[in-house]
Amino acid sequence: MSISRIKALLLEEFFITISSLEVIVDLFFLSIVSVVVFGFFSVFLASQVNDPSAHYLLLGMLLWEVVRVMQYSISVGAMWEVWSRNLTNLFITPLYLREYLLASVVSGLAKTALTLTTVAAIAALLFDFDITSIGMQNLVLAFMNLAMFAVAVGLVIMGVIFRYGQRIQALAWGIIFLFQPLTAVYFPIDVLPAFLQDLAHAFPPTYVFESARNNLHDPATDWSAVAKPLVLNLVYLACSLAFFNFMYAGARRSGQFSKLGT
């Protein structure tokens, strides 16, 4: 494991991010627009029902950005290497796969933390909603669990990209949104039909969003609500790494990986 090679990859990610209008729009502009829209809607609901649950939408939107941005950074980061025909060039060098993956995760964490800080500040300034009201410890634990899930999804998508190339690039943006209704981002899980509630409990973010909504009323940490998604996330990460390695090996055997650089 070489720190210098990881730093080089992070520097590449930094320059891609600040020089690409697409990345800036996808990461920051969409997040800012979302927090403004959900913020005004939450204000409207609060004025109508005078209930703290009106903040569920804004809280869910802020925490969802952790999942969206983290997964986007890992998946679309790989796509940028494919689009620039640079992916195979990277692996001609002494770069190890684990160094590439670690750099992708670190870069994603940095972008996610920056995005969440930005939209949380906007929510506090414009809509008088302080996300730390759920408890700073709870916020950090929620960030950790949501980021772990996003990494697992990102690794699966990256593996598919390595194996099948640009044909499935739409997955890099769209597939994560399939989890939005299934993880009860904006509403209590009991709103879902019974069979979907069972499915929702298979996904770690469900426990995080449910716990965060409870923390709006009581900021005490519910450790069972932290442990359940953590255990699930470890299982998901192990499975996603195994899947990624399988797809990566298949891409090398079939010659698809070398085609990503041409």
C-alpha positions in Angstrom: 0.0 0.0 0.0 1.6 3.2 -1.2 0.5 6.5 0.4 2.1 8.5 -2.5 0.0 6.6 -5.1 -3.2 7.1 -3.1 -2.3 10.9 -2.9 -1.8 11.0 -6.6 -5.3 9.5 -7.2 -6.8 11.9 -4.8 -5.1 14.8 -6.5 -6.5 13.6 -9.9 -10.0 13.4 -8.3 -9.6 16.9 -7.0 -8.7 18.4 -10.4 -11.5 16.4 -12.1 -14.0 17.7 -9.6 -13.1 21.4 -9.7 -12.7 21.5 -13.5 -15.8 19.5 -14.4 -19.1 21.4 -14.6 -21.0 18.1 -14.8 -19.6 17.0 -11.4 -20.2 20.4 -9.8 -23.8 20.3 -11.0 -24.4 16.7 -10.0 -22.9 17.0 -6.6 -23.4 20.5 -5.3 -26.0 22.3 -7.5 -28.6 19.5 -7.3 -28.0 19.2 -3.5 -28.5 22.9 -3.0 -31.7 23.0 -5.2 -33.0 20.0 -3.3 -32.5 21.5 0.1 -34.2 24.8 -1.0 -37.2 22.9 -2.4 -37.6 20.5 0.6 -36.9 23.4 2.9 -39.8 25.5 1.7 -42.1 22.5 1.6 -41.2 21.7 5.2 -41.9 25.3 6.2 -45.3 25.1 4.5 -46.2 21.8 6.2 -45.0 23.2 9.6 -47.3 26.2 9.2 -50.3 24.0 8.3 -50.0 21.2 10.9 -47.6 22.7 13.5 -46.0 19.4 14.0 -42.3 18.5 14.3 -42.9 15.7 11.8 -43.0 18.4 9.1 -39.3 18.3 9.3 -39.1 14.7 8.3 -38.8 15.7 4.6 -35.9 18.1 5.2 -34.1 15.7 7.6 -34.5 12.8 5.1 -33.3 14.9 2.2 -30.1 16.0 4.1 -29.3 12.5 5.1 -30.1 11.0 1.7 -27.4 13.2 0.2 -24.9 11.1 2.1 -26.0 8.0 0.2 -26.4 9.8 -3.1 -23.1 11.7 -3.2 -21.0 8.8 -1.8 -22.3 6.3 -4.3 -22.1 8.9 -7.1 -18.5 9.6 -6.3 -17.4 6.0 -6.4 -19.4 4.9 -9.5 -19.1 8.0 -11.6 -15.5 8.4 -10.6 -14.9 5.1 -12.3 -16.9 6.3 -15.3 -14.7 9.4 -15.7 -11.6 7.1 -16.0 -13.5 5.2 -18.7 -14.6 8.2 -20.6 -11.1 9.7 -20.6 -9.7 6.3 -21.6 -7.4 6.4 -18.6 -8.5 3.4 -16.6 -6.2 0.8 -18.1 -3.4 3.4 -18.1 -3.7 3.6 -14.3 -3.3 -0.2 -13.9 -0.3 -0.3 -16.2 1.5 1.5 -13.4 2.4 -0.2 -10.1 -1.0 0.8 -8.8 -2.7 -1.8 -6.7 -6.5 -2.3 -7.0 -6.9 -1.9 -3.3 -5.1 1.5 -3.5 -7.6 2.6 -6.3 -10.6 1.5 -4.2 -9.3 3.2 -1.0 -8.6 6.4 -2.9 -12.2 6.3 -4.3 -13.7 5.8 -0.8 -11.6 8.6 0.7 -12.4 11.0 -2.2 -16.1 10.1 -1.8 -16.0 10.7 1.9 -14.5 14.2 1.4 -17.1 15.1 -1.2 -19.9 13.8 0.9 -18.8 15.6 4.0 -18.4 18.9 2.1 -21.8 18.5 0.4 -23.6 17.6 3.7 -22.0 20.5 5.5 -23.0 22.9 2.7 -26.7 21.8 2.5 -27.0 21.6 6.3 -25.7 25.2 6.6 -28.3 26.3 4.1 -31.0 24.5 6.0 -30.0 26.1 9.2 -29.7 29.6 7.7 -32.8 29.7 5.5 -35.2 27.3 7.3 -34.0 27.3 10.9 -33.5 23.6 10.8 -30.4 22.4 12.6 -29.5 18.8 11.6 -27.4 18.5 14.8 -30.6 18.7 16.8 -30.8 14.9 16.4 -27.6 14.8 18.4 -24.0 15.1 17.1 -23.2 11.6 18.1 -26.3 10.3 16.2 -25.4 12.4 13.2 -21.9 10.9 13.0 -23.2 7.4 13.4 -25.8 8.0 10.8 -23.2 9.4 8.4 -21.0 6.3 9.0 -23.8 3.8 8.3 -25.2 5.6 5.3 -21.7 6.0 3.8 -20.9 2.3 4.3 -24.1 1.3 2.5 -23.3 3.7 -0.4 -19.8 2.3 -0.7 -21.3 -1.2 -1.0 -23.7 -0.1 -3.8 -20.9 1.9 -5.4 -18.6 -1.2 -5.5 -21.3 -3.3 -7.1 -21.9 -0.7 -9.8 -18.1 -0.2 -10.3 -17.8 -4.0 -10.8 -20.5 -4.0 -13.4 -18.8 -1.0 -15.2 -15.5 -2.8 -15.3 -17.2 -6.0 -16.7 -19.6 -4.4 -19.2 -18.2 -0.9 -19.9 -20.3 2.1 -20.9 -23.3 0.1 -21.9 -24.6 0.2 -18.4 -23.4 3.7 -17.4 -27.0 4.8 -16.6 -26.7 2.6 -13.5 -24.1 5.0 -12.1 -26.7 7.6 -11.7 -30.0 5.9 -11.4 -29.9 2.7 -9.5 -29.4 4.3 -6.1 -32.8 5.9 -6.3 -34.5 2.5 -6.3 -33.6 2.4 -2.6 -35.2 5.8 -1.8 -38.8 4.6 -1.4 -37.7 1.2 0.0 -35.7 2.7 2.9 -38.4 5.1 4.1 -36.3 8.2 3.6 -39.1 10.8 3.9 -41.8 9.0 5.9 -42.2 6.5 8.7 -41.8 2.9 7.6 -45.3 1.9 8.7 -46.6 3.9 5.8 -45.4 1.2 3.5 -47.4 -2.0 2.8 -46.6 -4.9 5.0 -44.6 -6.8 2.4 -42.5 -3.8 1.6 -41.8 -3.2 5.2 -40.2 -6.6 5.4 -38.1 -5.8 2.4 -37.2 -2.4 3.8 -35.8 -4.0 6.9 -33.2 -5.8 4.7 -31.6 -2.4 3.9 -29.4 -0.6 6.5 -30.5 2.9 5.7 -34.1 2.1 6.8 -32.9 1.8 10.4 -30.9 5.0 10.1 -33.7 7.1 8.8 -36.2 5.7 11.3 -33.8 6.4 14.2 -33.0 9.9 12.9 -36.7 10.8 12.9 -37.0 9.5 16.4 -34.0 11.6 17.4 -35.8 14.7 16.3 -38.0 14.2 19.4 -35.4 12.4 21.6 -31.7 12.9 20.8 -30.7 9.9 23.0 -28.7 7.3 21.1 -30.5 4.1 20.4 -27.6 1.7 20.1 -29.7 -1.1 18.8 -30.7 1.1 15.9 -27.0 1.7 15.3 -25.9 -1.9 15.6 -28.5 -3.4 13.3 -27.5 -1.4 10.2 -23.8 -1.7 11.1 -24.0 -5.5 11.0 -26.0 -5.4 7.8 -23.5 -3.0 6.3 -20.6 -5.3 7.1 -22.4 -8.1 5.3 -23.2 -5.9 2.4 -19.6 -4.7 2.1 -18.2 -8.2 2.2 -20.7 -9.3 -0.5 -20.0 -6.2 -2.6 -16.2 -6.7 -2.4 -16.6 -10.4 -3.4 -18.9 -9.4 -6.3 -16.5 -6.6 -7.4 -13.5 -9.0 -7.4 -15.6 -11.5 -9.4 -16.6 -9.0 -12.0 -13.0 -7.5 -12.2 -11.6 -11.0 -12.8 -14.2 -11.7 -15.4 -13.4 -8.4 -17.2 -9.7 -9.3 -17.3 -10.3 -12.8 -18.6 -12.7 -11.6 -21.3 -10.5 -8.7 -22.4 -13.3 -6.2 -21.6 -11.0 -4.4 -19.1 -8.4 -3.6 -21.7 -11.1 -2.2 -24.0 -12.1 0.4 -21.4 -8.9 2.2 -22.3 -9.4 2.3 -26.0 
